[in-house]
């Protein structure tokens, strides 16, 4: 049974930091590229970050480039999203995803507000 279980997120002030984690099981994690997406109220889903195995290739949305970092640990089937210098426009529900698969985390709310 495929599972992507997210943790982290919550409330941060502008300029603050948060880390999201995603624990994968039920599939050969180390062979799959992984992504983080987000959906803000009233907006389309947006791809935030992408990482290919084994982690040497990454891509980011222009809106988060230089502030967010995606990483993975294939030894423990984890993918991370380090979010720095957060802005109010980063407020959204964030989802981890196995690229090209219908494998999704449960979603984690990130709210950036003073």
KELUMTOR-968259 format. One record per atom (N, C-alpha, C, CB): atom name; residue number from 0; y, x, z; residue in three letters. Coordinates in nm, 4 decimals. Glycine has a CB too. Layout:
BEGIN
<CA NUM <Y X Z> Ala>,
...
This chain:
BEGIN
<N 0 <-0.1181 0.0841 0.0000> Unk>,
<CA 0 <0.0000 0.0000 0.0000> Unk>,
<C 0 <0.1239 0.0882 0.0000> Unk>,
<CB 0 <0.0001 -0.0955 0.1214> Unk>,
<N 1 <0.2091 0.0673 -0.1006> Unk>,
<CA 1 <0.3303 0.1470 -0.1101> Unk>,
<C 1 <0.4322 0.0988 -0.0089> Unk>,
<CB 1 <0.3884 0.1413 -0.2516> Unk>,
<N 2 <0.4917 0.1942 0.0613> Unk>,
<CA 2 <0.5986 0.1615 0.1545> Unk>,
<C 2 <0.7085 0.2656 0.1450> Unk>,
<CB 2 <0.5452 0.1523 0.2984> Unk>,
<N 3 <0.8315 0.2174 0.1480> Unk>,
<CA 3 <0.9492 0.3025 0.1630> Unk>,
<C 3 <1.0254 0.2458 0.2829> Unk>,
<CB 3 <1.0392 0.3059 0.0301> Unk>,
<N 4 <1.0290 0.3230 0.3898> Unk>,
<CA 4 <1.0893 0.2756 0.5142> Unk>,
<C 4 <1.2154 0.3561 0.5419> Unk>,
<CB 4 <0.9893 0.2868 0.6330> Unk>,
<N 5 <1.3263 0.2870 0.5450> Unk>,
<CA 5 <1.4557 0.3520 0.5627> Unk>,
<C 5 <1.4998 0.3502 0.7081> Unk>,
<CB 5 <1.5605 0.2848 0.4761> Unk>,
<N 6 <1.5805 0.4505 0.7425> Unk>,
<CA 6 <1.6465 0.4525 0.8723> Unk>,
<C 6 <1.7822 0.5203 0.8566> Unk>,
<CB 6 <1.5592 0.5256 0.9790> Unk>,
<N 7 <1.8619 0.5105 0.9591> Unk>,
<CA 7 <1.9953 0.5668 0.9542> Unk>,
<C 7 <2.0966 0.4606 0.9181> Unk>,
<CB 7 <2.0013 0.6814 0.8550> Unk>,
<N 8 <2.2116 0.5029 0.8769> Unk>,
<CA 8 <2.3166 0.4086 0.8422> Unk>,
<C 8 <2.3923 0.3612 0.9656> Unk>,
<CB 8 <2.2580 0.2898 0.7684> Unk>,
<N 9 <2.4684 0.2555 0.9481> Unk>,
<CA 9 <2.5469 0.1999 1.0573> Unk>,
<C 9 <2.6942 0.2042 1.0276> Unk>,
<CB 9 <2.5188 0.2733 1.1850> Unk>,
<N 10 <2.7723 0.2206 1.1334> Unk>,
<CA 10 <2.9184 0.2171 1.1225> Unk>,
<C 10 <2.9752 0.3577 1.1353> Unk>,
<CB 10 <2.9795 0.1246 1.2303> Unk>,
<N 11 <3.0672 0.3912 1.0471> Unk>,
<CA 11 <3.1353 0.5200 1.0546> Unk>,
<C 11 <3.2829 0.4998 1.0264> Unk>,
<CB 11 <3.0740 0.6217 0.9553> Unk>,
<N 12 <3.3639 0.5888 1.0786> Unk>,
<CA 12 <3.5072 0.5865 1.0489> Unk>,
<C 12 <3.5328 0.6599 0.9184> Unk>,
<CB 12 <3.5892 0.6502 1.1642> Unk>,
<N 13 <3.6396 0.6271 0.8502> Unk>,
<CA 13 <3.6756 0.7045 0.7310> Unk>,
<C 13 <3.6834 0.8530 0.7638> Unk>,
<CB 13 <3.8098 0.6559 0.6732> Unk>,
<N 14 <3.6227 0.9312 0.6766> Unk>,
<CA 14 <3.6142 1.0751 0.6990> Unk>,
<C 14 <3.4923 1.1169 0.7773> Unk>,
<CB 14 <3.7354 1.1222 0.7696> Unk>,
<N 15 <3.4188 1.0221 0.8287> Unk>,
<CA 15 <3.2999 1.0530 0.9068> Unk>,
<C 15 <3.1770 1.0781 0.8207> Unk>,
<CB 15 <3.2720 0.9416 1.0025> Unk>,
<N 16 <3.0652 1.0948 0.8892> Unk>,
<CA 16 <2.9396 1.1273 0.8224> Unk>,
<C 16 <2.8268 1.0383 0.8734> Unk>,
<CB 16 <2.9042 1.2752 0.8434> Unk>,
<N 17 <2.7328 1.0139 0.7856> Unk>,
<CA 17 <2.6087 0.9442 0.8198> Unk>,
<C 17 <2.4961 1.0047 0.7376> Unk>,
<CB 17 <2.6205 0.7901 0.7944> Unk>,
<N 18 <2.3751 0.9920 0.7894> Unk>,
<CA 18 <2.2575 1.0362 0.7162> Unk>,
<C 18 <2.1585 0.9211 0.7048> Unk>,
<CB 18 <2.1921 1.1579 0.7852> Unk>,
<N 19 <2.1111 0.8971 0.5837> Unk>,
<CA 19 <2.0065 0.7994 0.5596> Unk>,
<C 19 <1.8757 0.8726 0.5361> Unk>,
<CB 19 <2.0414 0.7084 0.4395> Unk>,
<N 20 <1.7681 0.8177 0.5865> Unk>,
<CA 20 <1.6362 0.8738 0.5610> Unk>,
<C 20 <1.5453 0.7660 0.5028> Unk>,
<CB 20 <1.5753 0.9328 0.6906> Unk>,
<N 21 <1.4482 0.8108 0.4262> Unk>,
<CA 21 <1.3525 0.7206 0.3622> Unk>,
<C 21 <1.2160 0.7865 0.3700> Unk>,
<CB 21 <1.3923 0.6890 0.2131> Unk>,
<N 22 <1.1245 0.7207 0.4384> Unk>,
<CA 22 <0.9885 0.7724 0.4541> Unk>,
<C 22 <0.8958 0.6985 0.3590> Unk>,
<CB 22 <0.9394 0.7579 0.6011> Unk>,
<N 23 <0.8243 0.7735 0.2754> Unk>,
<CA 23 <0.7399 0.7142 0.1717> Unk>,
<C 23 <0.5924 0.7268 0.2057> Unk>,
<CB 23 <0.7676 0.7795 0.0373> Unk>,
<N 24 <0.5159 0.6278 0.1650> Unk>,
<CA 24 <0.3708 0.6333 0.1801> Unk>,
<C 24 <0.3066 0.5440 0.0745> Unk>,
<CB 24 <0.3276 0.5896 0.3234> Unk>,
<N 25 <0.1790 0.5708 0.0481> Unk>,
<CA 25 <0.1038 0.4864 -0.0434> Unk>,
<C 25 <0.1096 0.5258 -0.1890> Unk>,
<CB 25 <0.1506 0.3501 -0.0311> Unk>,
<N 26 <0.1803 0.6346 -0.2203> Unk>,
<CA 26 <0.1816 0.6851 -0.3576> Unk>,
<C 26 <0.2034 0.8367 -0.3513> Unk>,
<CB 26 <0.2937 0.6144 -0.4443> Unk>,
<N 27 <0.1835 0.9024 -0.4639> Unk>,
<CA 27 <0.1920 1.0490 -0.4688> Unk>,
<C 27 <0.3388 1.0889 -0.4746> Unk>,
<CB 27 <0.1137 1.1068 -0.5920> Unk>,
<N 28 <0.4001 1.0892 -0.3593> Unk>,
<CA 28 <0.5443 1.1078 -0.3469> Unk>,
<C 28 <0.5920 1.2314 -0.4216> Unk>,
<CB 28 <0.5833 1.1177 -0.2009> Unk>,
<N 29 <0.5194 1.3418 -0.4076> Unk>,
<CA 29 <0.5688 1.4700 -0.4584> Unk>,
<C 29 <0.5833 1.4705 -0.6106> Unk>,
<CB 29 <0.4753 1.5821 -0.4157> Unk>,
<N 30 <0.5237 1.3737 -0.6792> Unk>,
<CA 30 <0.5315 1.3711 -0.8257> Unk>,
<C 30 <0.6414 1.2788 -0.8781> Unk>,
<CB 30 <0.3987 1.3281 -0.8830> Unk>,
<N 31 <0.7089 1.2075 -0.7879> Unk>,
<CA 31 <0.8061 1.1080 -0.8309> Unk>,
<C 31 <0.9498 1.1536 -0.8055> Unk>,
<CB 31 <0.7804 0.9765 -0.7600> Unk>,
<N 32 <1.0370 1.1398 -0.9061> Unk>,
<CA 32 <1.1798 1.1475 -0.8765> Unk>,
<C 32 <1.2156 1.0322 -0.7830> Unk>,
<CB 32 <1.2656 1.1426 -1.0077> Unk>,
<N 33 <1.3163 1.0558 -0.7003> Unk>,
<CA 33 <1.3602 0.9538 -0.6065> Unk>,
<C 33 <1.5097 0.9295 -0.6228> Unk>,
<CB 33 <1.3273 0.9950 -0.4618> Unk>,
<N 34 <1.5517 0.8089 -0.5914> Unk>,
<CA 34 <1.6933 0.7738 -0.6029> Unk>,
<C 34 <1.7402 0.6976 -0.4804> Unk>,
<CB 34 <1.7181 0.6909 -0.7289> Unk>,
<N 35 <1.8681 0.7056 -0.4581> Unk>,
<CA 35 <1.9388 0.6166 -0.3676> Unk>,
<C 35 <2.0327 0.5295 -0.4515> Unk>,
<CB 35 <2.0176 0.6972 -0.2580> Unk>,
<N 36 <2.0278 0.4005 -0.4252> Unk>,
<CA 36 <2.1195 0.3050 -0.4864> Unk>,
<C 36 <2.2012 0.2391 -0.3757> Unk>,
<CB 36 <2.0422 0.1982 -0.5708> Unk>,
<N 37 <2.3075 0.1741 -0.4149> Unk>,
<CA 37 <2.3828 0.0923 -0.3202> Unk>,
<C 37 <2.4329 -0.0329 -0.3915> Unk>,
<CB 37 <2.5015 0.1725 -0.2590> Unk>,
<N 38 <2.4539 -0.1357 -0.3106> Unk>,
<CA 38 <2.5126 -0.2593 -0.3614> Unk>,
<C 38 <2.6164 -0.3055 -0.2613> Unk>,
<CB 38 <2.4041 -0.3696 -0.3856> Unk>,
<N 39 <2.7376 -0.3131 -0.3087> Unk>,
<CA 39 <2.8470 -0.3658 -0.2268> Unk>,
<C 39 <2.8648 -0.5140 -0.2576> Unk>,
<CB 39 <2.9797 -0.2875 -0.2528> Unk>,
<N 40 <2.9156 -0.5901 -0.1631> Unk>,
<CA 40 <2.9360 -0.7339 -0.1866> Unk>,
<C 40 <3.0192 -0.7590 -0.3108> Unk>,
<CB 40 <3.0032 -0.7986 -0.0661> Unk>,
<N 41 <2.9676 -0.8449 -0.3982> Unk>,
<CA 41 <3.0402 -0.8811 -0.5184> Unk>,
<C 41 <3.0376 -0.7782 -0.6282> Unk>,
<CB 41 <3.1781 -0.9089 -0.4843> Unk>,
<N 42 <2.9598 -0.6717 -0.6099> Unk>,
<CA 42 <2.9529 -0.5659 -0.7103> Unk>,
<C 42 <2.8105 -0.5457 -0.7585> Unk>,
<CB 42 <3.0081 -0.4353 -0.6543> Unk>,
<N 43 <2.7978 -0.4825 -0.8759> Unk>,
<CA 43 <2.6656 -0.4510 -0.9288> Unk>,
<C 43 <2.6028 -0.3368 -0.8489> Unk>,
<CB 43 <2.6743 -0.4139 -1.0786> Unk>,
<N 44 <2.4716 -0.3298 -0.8569> Unk>,
<CA 44 <2.4017 -0.2178 -0.7954> Unk>,
<C 44 <2.4424 -0.0878 -0.8652> Unk>,
<CB 44 <2.2479 -0.2383 -0.8021> Unk>,
<N 45 <2.4601 0.0149 -0.7865> Unk>,
<CA 45 <2.5062 0.1439 -0.8386> Unk>,
<C 45 <2.4090 0.2539 -0.7986> Unk>,
<CB 45 <2.6485 0.1765 -0.7871> Unk>,
<N 46 <2.3705 0.3371 -0.8948> Unk>,
<CA 46 <2.2893 0.4540 -0.8635> Unk>,
<C 46 <2.3802 0.5568 -0.7976> Unk>,
<CB 46 <2.2201 0.5127 -0.9919> Unk>,
<N 47 <2.3439 0.6002 -0.6792> Unk>,
<CA 47 <2.4259 0.6929 -0.6024> Unk>,
<C 47 <2.3816 0.8367 -0.6227> Unk>,
<CB 47 <2.4212 0.6577 -0.4552> Unk>,
<N 48 <2.2493 0.8594 -0.6133> Unk>,
<CA 48 <2.1993 0.9964 -0.6212> Unk>,
<C 48 <2.0552 0.9957 -0.6699> Unk>,
<CB 48 <2.2098 1.0670 -0.4841> Unk>,
<N 49 <2.0186 1.1035 -0.7369> Unk>,
<CA 49 <1.8851 1.1184 -0.7968> Unk>,
<C 49 <1.8352 1.2589 -0.7662> Unk>,
<CB 49 <1.8878 1.0920 -0.9523> Unk>,
<N 50 <1.7075 1.2694 -0.7349> Unk>,
<CA 50 <1.6488 1.4018 -0.7132> Unk>,
<C 50 <1.5113 1.4050 -0.7775> Unk>,
<CB 50 <1.6396 1.4358 -0.5611> Unk>,
<N 51 <1.4894 1.5109 -0.8573> Unk>,
<CA 51 <1.3592 1.5279 -0.9208> Unk>,
<C 51 <1.2722 1.6160 -0.8325> Unk>,
<CB 51 <1.3737 1.5892 -1.0629> Unk>,
<N 52 <1.1409 1.5985 -0.8422> Unk>,
<CA 52 <1.0544 1.6893 -0.7676> Unk>,
<C 52 <1.0583 1.8266 -0.8336> Unk>,
<CB 52 <0.9086 1.6351 -0.7607> Unk>,
<N 53 <1.0524 1.9346 -0.7594> Unk>,
<CA 53 <1.0410 1.9420 -0.6140> Unk>,
<C 53 <1.1744 1.9474 -0.5405> Unk>,
<CB 53 <0.9610 2.0613 -0.5772> Unk>,
<N 54 <1.2836 1.9065 -0.6091> Unk>,
<CA 54 <1.4118 1.9006 -0.5402> Unk>,
<C 54 <1.5172 1.9926 -0.5971> Unk>,
<CB 54 <1.3926 1.9323 -0.3979> Unk>,
<N 55 <1.4864 2.0573 -0.7096> Unk>,
<CA 55 <1.5814 2.1537 -0.7660> Unk>,
<C 55 <1.6826 2.0893 -0.8584> Unk>,
<CB 55 <1.5075 2.2611 -0.8406> Unk>,
<N 56 <1.6591 1.9671 -0.8997> Unk>,
<CA 56 <1.7510 1.8968 -0.9901> Unk>,
<C 56 <1.8020 1.7707 -0.9233> Unk>,
<CB 56 <1.6817 1.8624 -1.1243> Unk>,
<N 57 <1.9335 1.7594 -0.9158> Unk>,
<CA 57 <1.9958 1.6415 -0.8568> Unk>,
<C 57 <2.1067 1.5897 -0.9472> Unk>,
<CB 57 <2.0512 1.6736 -0.7171> Unk>,
<N 58 <2.1362 1.4623 -0.9339> Unk>,
<CA 58 <2.2482 1.3990 -1.0057> Unk>,
<C 58 <2.3154 1.3022 -0.9118> Unk>,
<CB 58 <2.2003 1.3260 -1.1356> Unk>,
<N 59 <2.4453 1.2850 -0.9312> Unk>,
<CA 59 <2.5235 1.1986 -0.8443> Unk>,
<C 59 <2.6182 1.1110 -0.9245> Unk>,
<CB 59 <2.6016 1.2812 -0.7438> Unk>,
<N 60 <2.6463 0.9945 -0.8692> Unk>,
<CA 60 <2.7540 0.9126 -0.9248> Unk>,
<C 60 <2.8856 0.9874 -0.9048> Unk>,
<CB 60 <2.7586 0.7705 -0.8574> Unk>,
<N 61 <2.9757 0.9722 -0.9992> Unk>,
<CA 61 <3.1044 1.0400 -0.9881> Unk>,
<C 61 <3.1762 1.0022 -0.8584> Unk>,
<CB 61 <3.1924 1.0065 -1.1086> Unk>,
<N 62 <3.1536 0.8807 -0.8118> Unk>,
<CA 62 <3.2248 0.8317 -0.6941> Unk>,
<C 62 <3.1832 0.9024 -0.5654> Unk>,
<CB 62 <3.2025 0.6837 -0.6793> Unk>,
<N 63 <3.0680 0.9695 -0.5661> Unk>,
<CA 63 <3.0202 1.0353 -0.4435> Unk>,
<C 63 <3.0032 1.1852 -0.4600> Unk>,
<CB 63 <2.8888 0.9748 -0.4000> Unk>,
<N 64 <3.0253 1.2345 -0.5805> Unk>,
<CA 64 <3.0034 1.3761 -0.6077> Unk>,
<C 64 <3.0902 1.4621 -0.5166> Unk>,
<CB 64 <3.0327 1.4079 -0.7550> Unk>,
<N 65 <3.0283 1.5632 -0.4556> Unk>,
<CA 65 <3.0997 1.6517 -0.3647> Unk>,
<C 65 <3.1035 1.6023 -0.2216> Unk>,
<CB 65 <3.2380 1.6712 -0.4128> Unk>,
<N 66 <3.0621 1.4778 -0.1996> Unk>,
<CA 66 <3.0620 1.4219 -0.0631> Unk>,
<C 66 <2.9210 1.3883 -0.0147> Unk>,
<CB 66 <3.1491 1.2962 -0.0576> Unk>,
<N 67 <2.8346 1.3462 -0.1048> Unk>,
<CA 67 <2.6979 1.3082 -0.0698> Unk>,
<C 67 <2.6004 1.4143 -0.1182> Unk>,
<CB 67 <2.6621 1.1707 -0.1299> Unk>,
<N 68 <2.4916 1.4314 -0.0441> Unk>,
<CA 68 <2.3865 1.5255 -0.0824> Unk>,
<C 68 <2.2508 1.4593 -0.0660> Unk>,
<CB 68 <2.3942 1.6550 0.0018> Unk>,
<N 69 <2.1742 1.4574 -0.1725> Unk>,
<CA 69 <2.0369 1.4066 -0.1661> Unk>,
<C 69 <1.9426 1.5244 -0.1519> Unk>,
<CB 69 <2.0014 1.3218 -0.2924> Unk>,
<N 70 <1.8390 1.5065 -0.0718> Unk>,
<CA 70 <1.7381 1.6108 -0.0553> Unk>,
<C 70 <1.6036 1.5444 -0.0291> Unk>,
<CB 70 <1.7759 1.7084 0.0609> Unk>,
<N 71 <1.4999 1.6242 -0.0365> Unk>,
<CA 71 <1.3660 1.5712 -0.0141> Unk>,
<C 71 <1.2799 1.6767 0.0531> Unk>,
<CB 71 <1.3020 1.5251 -0.1467> Unk>,
<N 72 <1.1794 1.6289 0.1267> Unk>,
<CA 72 <1.0810 1.7162 0.1873> Unk>,
<C 72 <0.9449 1.6617 0.1457> Unk>,
<CB 72 <1.0966 1.7234 0.3447> Unk>,
<N 73 <0.8855 1.7240 0.0450> Unk>,
<CA 73 <0.7590 1.6736 -0.0072> Unk>,
<C 73 <0.6428 1.6936 0.0893> Unk>,
<CB 73 <0.7277 1.7407 -0.1380> Unk>,
<N 74 <0.6583 1.7825 0.1870> Unk>,
<CA 74 <0.5516 1.8052 0.2847> Unk>,
<C 74 <0.5335 1.6852 0.3770> Unk>,
<CB 74 <0.5814 1.9301 0.3674> Unk>,
<N 75 <0.6419 1.6100 0.3964> Unk>,
<CA 75 <0.6330 1.4946 0.4870> Unk>,
<C 75 <0.6776 1.3659 0.4185> Unk>,
<CB 75 <0.7179 1.5186 0.6121> Unk>,
<N 76 <0.6873 1.3687 0.2868> Unk>,
<CA 76 <0.7182 1.2478 0.2077> Unk>,
<C 76 <0.8476 1.1799 0.2512> Unk>,
<CB 76 <0.6038 1.1483 0.2182> Unk>,
<N 77 <0.9525 1.2595 0.2603> Unk>,
<CA 77 <1.0809 1.2068 0.3035> Unk>,
<C 77 <1.1890 1.2386 0.2000> Unk>,
<CB 77 <1.1192 1.2643 0.4411> Unk>,
<N 78 <1.2827 1.1460 0.1863> Unk>,
<CA 78 <1.4021 1.1705 0.1069> Unk>,
<C 78 <1.5228 1.1334 0.1934> Unk>,
<CB 78 <1.4000 1.0885 -0.0281> Unk>,
<N 79 <1.6295 1.2119 0.1771> Unk>,
<CA 79 <1.7456 1.1988 0.2631> Unk>,
<C 79 <1.8723 1.1802 0.1788> Unk>,
<CB 79 <1.7589 1.3221 0.3545> Unk>,
<N 80 <1.9706 1.1177 0.2414> Unk>,
<CA 80 <2.1036 1.1116 0.1814> Unk>,
<C 80 <2.2047 1.1452 0.2905> Unk>,
<CB 80 <2.1324 0.9701 0.1178> Unk>,
<N 81 <2.2625 1.2645 0.2799> Unk>,
<CA 81 <2.3671 1.3069 0.3718> Unk>,
<C 81 <2.4996 1.2627 0.3122> Unk>,
<CB 81 <2.3639 1.4621 0.3964> Unk>,
<N 82 <2.5740 1.1835 0.3871> Unk>,
<CA 82 <2.7010 1.1283 0.3392> Unk>,
<C 82 <2.8152 1.1808 0.4253> Unk>,
<CB 82 <2.6983 0.9729 0.3410> Unk>,
<N 83 <2.9023 1.2583 0.3652> Unk>,
<CA 83 <3.0165 1.3166 0.4348> Unk>,
<C 83 <3.1463 1.2595 0.3782> Unk>,
<CB 83 <3.0152 1.4709 0.4229> Unk>,
<N 84 <3.2519 1.2777 0.4545> Unk>,
<CA 84 <3.3844 1.2314 0.4127> Unk>,
<C 84 <3.3784 1.0874 0.3620> Unk>,
<CB 84 <3.4415 1.3236 0.3036> Unk>,
<N 85 <3.3192 1.0025 0.4417> Unk>,
<CA 85 <3.2985 0.8640 0.4002> Unk>,
<C 85 <3.4304 0.7912 0.3818> Unk>,
<CB 85 <3.2127 0.7905 0.5017> Unk>,
<N 86 <3.4284 0.6992 0.2857> Unk>,
<CA 86 <3.5453 0.6192 0.2530> Unk>,
<C 86 <3.5116 0.4714 0.2684> Unk>,
<CB 86 <3.5947 0.6497 0.1098> Unk>,
<N 87 <3.6106 0.3875 0.2900> Unk>,
<CA 87 <3.5813 0.2435 0.3021> Unk>,
<C 87 <3.5063 0.1883 0.1808> Unk>,
<CB 87 <3.7110 0.1656 0.3211> Unk>,
<N 88 <3.5321 0.2436 0.0636> Unk>,
<CA 88 <3.4638 0.1949 -0.0567> Unk>,
<C 88 <3.3169 0.2362 -0.0627> Unk>,
<CB 88 <3.5351 0.2456 -0.1800> Unk>,
<N 89 <3.2717 0.3173 0.0332> Unk>,
<CA 89 <3.1291 0.3478 0.0424> Unk>,
<C 89 <3.0524 0.2387 0.1164> Unk>,
<CB 89 <3.1086 0.4815 0.1119> Unk>,
<N 90 <3.1234 0.1430 0.1720> Unk>,
<CA 90 <3.0584 0.0324 0.2422> Unk>,
<C 90 <2.9684 -0.0448 0.1479> Unk>,
<CB 90 <3.1625 -0.0613 0.3043> Unk>,
<N 91 <2.8398 -0.0526 0.1829> Unk>,
<CA 91 <2.7405 -0.1167 0.0972> Unk>,
<C 91 <2.6061 -0.1168 0.1694> Unk>,
<CB 91 <2.7297 -0.0441 -0.0407> Unk>,
<N 92 <2.5115 -0.1866 0.1087> Unk>,
<CA 92 <2.3726 -0.1739 0.1499> Unk>,
<C 92 <2.3077 -0.0693 0.0599> Unk>,
<CB 92 <2.2969 -0.3118 0.1422> Unk>,
<N 93 <2.2440 0.0277 0.1213> Unk>,
<CA 93 <2.1844 0.1394 0.0494> Unk>,
<C 93 <2.0324 0.1238 0.0452> Unk>,
<CB 93 <2.2234 0.2734 0.1152> Unk>,
<N 94 <1.9751 0.1583 -0.0707> Unk>,
<CA 94 <1.8317 0.1442 -0.0927> Unk>,
<C 94 <1.7740 0.2739 -0.1490> Unk>,
<CB 94 <1.8026 0.0264 -0.1878> Unk>,
<N 95 <1.6598 0.3155 -0.0991> Unk>,
<CA 95 <1.5888 0.4239 -0.1653> Unk>,
<C 95 <1.4887 0.3629 -0.2644> Unk>,
<CB 95 <1.5166 0.5160 -0.0609> Unk>,
<N 96 <1.4580 0.4409 -0.3665> Unk>,
<CA 96 <1.3762 0.3912 -0.4770> Unk>,
<C 96 <1.2982 0.5053 -0.5392> Unk>,
<CB 96 <1.4633 0.3219 -0.5832> Unk>,
<N 97 <1.1750 0.4781 -0.5739> Unk>,
<CA 97 <1.0976 0.5721 -0.6548> Unk>,
<C 97 <1.1321 0.5439 -0.8008> Unk>,
<CB 97 <0.9417 0.5587 -0.6279> Unk>,
<N 98 <1.1894 0.6429 -0.8660> Unk>,
<CA 98 <1.2436 0.6257 -1.0004> Unk>,
<C 98 <1.1404 0.5719 -1.0979> Unk>,
<CB 98 <1.2978 0.7568 -1.0514> Unk>,
<N 99 <1.1805 0.4702 -1.1737> Unk>,
<CA 99 <1.0964 0.4065 -1.2752> Unk>,
<C 99 <0.9821 0.3265 -1.2143> Unk>,
<CB 99 <1.0406 0.5109 -1.3689> Unk>,
<N 100 <0.9863 0.3044 -1.0841> Unk>,
<CA 100 <0.8858 0.2220 -1.0165> Unk>,
<C 100 <0.9558 0.1093 -0.9405> Unk>,
<CB 100 <0.7988 0.3082 -0.9197> Unk>,
<N 101 <0.8835 0.0034 -0.9203> Unk>,
<CA 101 <0.9392 -0.1068 -0.8416> Unk>,
<C 101 <0.9075 -0.0851 -0.6936> Unk>,
<CB 101 <0.8830 -0.2436 -0.8901> Unk>,
<N 102 <0.9351 0.0348 -0.6472> Unk>,
<CA 102 <0.9151 0.0708 -0.5073> Unk>,
<C 102 <1.0537 0.0843 -0.4453> Unk>,
<CB 102 <0.8309 0.2042 -0.4920> Unk>,
<N 103 <1.0820 -0.0003 -0.3469> Unk>,
<CA 103 <1.2139 -0.0031 -0.2864> Unk>,
<C 103 <1.2059 -0.0025 -0.1349> Unk>,
<CB 103 <1.2906 -0.1243 -0.3337> Unk>,
<N 104 <1.3001 0.0648 -0.0729> Unk>,
<CA 104 <1.3162 0.0527 0.0692> Unk>,
<C 104 <1.3750 -0.0828 0.1061> Unk>,
<CB 104 <1.4032 0.1644 0.1214> Unk>,
<N 105 <1.3793 -0.1087 0.2360> Unk>,
<CA 105 <1.4228 -0.2400 0.2828> Unk>,
<C 105 <1.5748 -0.2562 0.2825> Unk>,
<CB 105 <1.3700 -0.2643 0.4218> Unk>,
<N 106 <1.6447 -0.1489 0.2622> Unk>,
<CA 106 <1.7905 -0.1550 0.2615> Unk>,
<C 106 <1.8481 -0.1203 0.3977> Unk>,
<CB 106 <1.8374 -0.2931 0.2191> Unk>,
<N 107 <1.9596 -0.0462 0.3946> Unk>,
<CA 107 <2.0283 -0.0048 0.5174> Unk>,
<C 107 <2.1774 -0.0277 0.4984> Unk>,
<CB 107 <1.9986 0.1453 0.5524> Unk>,
<N 108 <2.2383 -0.0925 0.5932> Unk>,
<CA 108 <2.3803 -0.1209 0.5835> Unk>,
<C 108 <2.4615 -0.0001 0.6284> Unk>,
<CB 108 <2.4165 -0.2440 0.6671> Unk>,
<N 109 <2.5580 0.0367 0.5460> Unk>,
<CA 109 <2.6566 0.1388 0.5801> Unk>,
<C 109 <2.7938 0.0729 0.5743> Unk>,
<CB 109 <2.6481 0.2629 0.4832> Unk>,
<N 110 <2.8651 0.0811 0.6849> Unk>,
<CA 110 <3.0002 0.0247 0.6928> Unk>,
<C 110 <3.0968 0.1344 0.7332> Unk>,
<CB 110 <3.0065 -0.0939 0.7936> Unk>,
<N 111 <3.1986 0.1520 0.6516> Unk>,
<CA 111 <3.3000 0.2540 0.6798> Unk>,
<C 111 <3.4309 0.1827 0.7085> Unk>,
<CB 111 <3.3156 0.3550 0.5604> Unk>,
<N 112 <3.4736 0.1918 0.8311> Unk>,
<CA 112 <3.5931 0.1181 0.8728> Unk>,
<C 112 <3.6533 0.1828 0.9964> Unk>,
<CB 112 <3.5596 -0.0302 0.9005> Unk>,
<N 113 <3.7846 0.1758 1.0050> Unk>,
<CA 113 <3.8517 0.2256 1.1249> Unk>,
<C 113 <3.8712 0.1123 1.2259> Unk>,
<CB 113 <3.9878 0.2894 1.0884> Unk>,
